[in-house]
Amino acid sequence: MNQSQEARLVVRTPGGQGHEFPLTQPETTIGRSRGCDLVLESPYVSRKHARLVRVGEGFALIDEGSTNGTLVNDERVIGQRHLVEGDRITIADMTMDFASTSAGETTRTPLMRPGRTAPVVCDSGTWEVWIAGEKIETRLSLQEFELLSALARSYGRVCTRQELGAAIWGEGNFDYNMLHRLVHRLRAKLNPAHRSLIESVAGVGYRIGGA
């Protein structure tokens, strides 16, 4: 398996959590639009902000005329920028590290506590989600994936609104209405039979209920 097949972005939320986004397609679009491959929900991200294209055995990053620009290692991308191992991409308040590994080294670790059997499992290595053993095919934004991951990691207890907001947007960068709207959008993407899994606890936060 060559570098281009194994390449991935390690995407980090402002709250510090990291998730791998595999670069398996010839082209990966990044932006705020729901039609992008990697959706970043932020007013500072353009609808189609940037794209990654496979070039030979590697990848190049192209800014799509975004309003606030795309940085690689703190330098604004003008035209096309070939990526090398360890390059850090910055878009708005989110960072993405470009990485590749030799065959067999990439991990696929479900985001859940050992010993728990959560009805929701989020895999940070493949950006895939299973609910009650069923893989969901709907593409989730970074923030939706982080919300579901945080709830899955904490299966068995209630996550406070403060805890979830800080994990997704960073301390002091959110309000509870933002979280409420994000939960609503995430529920809307799930199979109707699974939407009740994300339970609201009035005045406290959210949790994952039973399957």
N, C-alpha and C positions, 0 to 999 in steps of 0.2 A: 504494500500500500504506500503510495507516494505522499509527499508533504501536502499537496493540494487536497487530497482526499481526507487527510487527518486534521487539517487546519480547523481552528475554532476561535471564537472570541470568548474571553472570560469577562462577562459583563457585570459591572458592579453598580449597585444602586447607591444613592447618596447615604443610605443607612449603613453601607459597608458590606452588604451581602454580595457574594459572587455566584454567578450562574454561567455555565458554559452554553454557548450557542454554536452548534456545529455548522461549518461552512461546507455543505454538501452539494450546493448548486453552482452552476457556472457564474451566476450573478445573485447577489444578496442585496436587497434594498433596505435602507434604514430611514425611518422617519416617523412622523406623527400620524400619517394616514393609515387607516385600517387595512389598506391594500399592500402595505410594505411587509417584507418578510420579518424584519425585526422592528416591532412597534414600540416607540418610546413616547409615553404620554407626558409631554411637557410643553408649556406655551413657548419655550425657547427653542424648540425643535421644529424645523420646517416640515411641511407635509411630506415631501420627499427630500430628505436632507442629504443623504450620501448613498453611495453604493460600492460594494466590493465586487470586483470582477476577477475571475480566474485568468491568469496570464502564465502560460506554460506550466511550470511546476509550483508557481506561487500565486499570490494575490496582489492586486493593486486597489487602492482606495481613491475614489473620485468624489469630490464635493459637487452636489447638484445645484450650485448657485444658492445655497442656504443663506438665510438672513444673518445668522450669528456665526457662521463658519464651522469648519471641522479642523481639529488640531491633531497632529501626530507628534508626540514627544514635545508638546508645547509650541510647535510650529504650524502655522496655518497652511492647510493644503491648497495649493494652486495647481490646477490641472490634475495630473495623475501622480500618485505617490505609491511606489512599490513598498510593500510591507515586509519586514524581516522579524524574526523571532524576538518577542519581547516588546515590540513597538506598542506604545500606549496611545489609543485614540480617545479624544475627548470631544463629546458632543453635549452642549449645555452643561448640566451638573452631573453627567454620567460618564464613566470611563470604561473602556474596553481594551483589554490586553490581547494582542494577537499572539497565538501560540500554536505549536504543532508538536506532536510526539511521534516516536517510532511505534511500530505496530505493537499492540498489547499493553502500552503504558497508560492509555487514557482510561480513567476510572468512570464508572457509572454508579454513583452512590445515591440511593433514594434519600430525599430530605425528610427523614423522620427519626425519632429517637429509637435506639436499640431496644428490643423487647416489646415494642408497641406493634399492634396490627391495625394501622389506620385504614379507613375505607378510601382515603385519598393518598396517593403516592406521587410525588413530583421528583423526576429524575433530572438533576442538574447537569448530567453529562450529555443527555440527548434532547433536553428541553421538551420532554414528553410527560404527560400526566395520565394516570389511571385512576378511575373512580369505581370502586366495588369490582375491581378486576377488569374493567372495560377502558380501553385506551380512548381518550377524547381526541378527535381529529381537528377541532376548531383551534385556530392559531390564537395564542394568548399574547398580550403585550407584556413587556418587561414587568410593569407594575402589577398586572393581573397575576403573572406567574409568581412574583415575589409574595403577593398576598396569600395565594393558595399554598405556597411553600411554607410560609411562616405559620399558617394555621395547621398544616400537616406536621411540622416539626413539634408543635405544641399540642398534639392530639391528646385529649383527656383533660384539658383545662381551657379556661377562657383567656383569650388574648385581649388585653385592654386596647382601647382605641389609641392611647398614647404610644403603647408598645408597637402596634402595627404601623402607625403613621411615621414614627421615627425610623423603623426598619425600611420603609419604602421610600420616603422623601428626605429623611434626615431630620434631626432634632430642630424644632422651631420653623420648619419649612412647609407646614401643612395645617389644615384645619379639619374639623370632624366632618364637614360637608364633603370635602374631597374624598375622604375615606368612604363615606356613605355612597357617593356616586360610583366609586371604584367597585365596591361590593355589588352594587346594582348591575354594573356592566358585566362583571364576572359571572354572576348568576345567570344573566341573559344568554351567555355563551354556552352554558352547560345544558346537557340533556334535561328536559323538564322533570324527569324522574329523579334527578340528582340535585336540583336547585335547593331543595330543603335541607341539604347536608350542611350548608353554611348557615348557622343559626345566629340570630342576633340576641344578645343579652342586654336588655334595656339598661341604659345608663352606665354600662361597663365596657362591652366590646363584642367580640365574635368568637365562635368556636365551630369545630366540625362535629356534627352529631353522628349518630350511628348510621350504618348503611341501610 
